Amino acid sequence: MHMKNLLLVVLAAVAMAACNNRKSDEFIINGLVQGEQPGEVYLQKSKDGRFEILDTAKVENGRFTFRGTVSTPDIYYIALDENKYISFFNEPAKVNVTFHTDSLMSPKVSGSASDVQYREYLKMQEEQRSAKIGLFSGYNEASRSNDTARMKALEKELEAMEKDQLAVVIDYIGKNSKSFVTPYIAMRHSHYMELEDMEKVLATFDKSILQSPFAVMFADRIAILQNVAVGKTAPEFTMNNPDGQPVALSQFRGKVVLVDFWAAWCGPCRAENPNVVAAYKKFNSKGFDVLGVSLDRDKESWLKAISDDNLTWTHVSDLQYWQNAAARLYGVNSIPSNVLLDQNGVIIARNLRGEDLHKKLEELLGAV
């Protein structure tokens, strides 16, 4: 009888081990949803700026499970619908995720060592964001009272703070060079970095993480920006104007041309448009032109903005939003963005705004 019981215990242990057996590249996500109960949840990843559904799980008594494989730690999302989701770092492990439908920004995650660092980074980001709130409030108050002197002072203060905060992030990346979260952080802050900074950051990555998705993405972005750096000939592209006629960048050879990436839905772009209009009126007769490249997806909104803002130069768009082919070619991941080309199509400056654009044009074409 004793031997029989012992045999049953051994068999049960073997069966349990078989059920819980996890391959070296496999993840098991056990989830608990609190609050309003959805019928299903979706496991997602981001691809080319859009969410891609990897799996669907039924929610029963608030619980759900996902199982799959992942080669290296990567950021995943569990979504209730297309607008409600949590983010976390998944990896080959048994990962437990608990969240409330009313507070999706603060899930509880255990079992993923990468997610521990991800939460540490998010905490740092929240502290940096909180530090800027006072400046933003002061700027809005100055704007309402039309205190331009105060606005300019706060702009400089904000610029200095953002520079300091970026330095903190870059230092954090350097101190965590073996973490798979590090390339994600680098990519997330890449649009704040100069090309030289990005090259230095990439050089700090440990060899073990260089083939991870975000490290590859970061290296690819550097390669794109190197191709459109000051001193390089601007890559050629052709795109249709509002009438459906193709316009090639090379058609502007012989002129100083500003390739201006913008969109009707972009508030900062619309705020900068009057400055570009003034520059165009001032220097067009001396050989300056503008090629507007829109990241819109709605043609009517695009055309209305052109008319409303009196943008009388050439415009093109493929109406593909952030997937705009020219924007991708030039590494544009925030707008407004621009490149200034000389008469031979060589890039001579990037992201000139306000008075900086006028000063550069005076330097090139002479004062008006």
Disulfide bonds with the S-S distance in Angstrom:
Cys266-Cys269 2.26
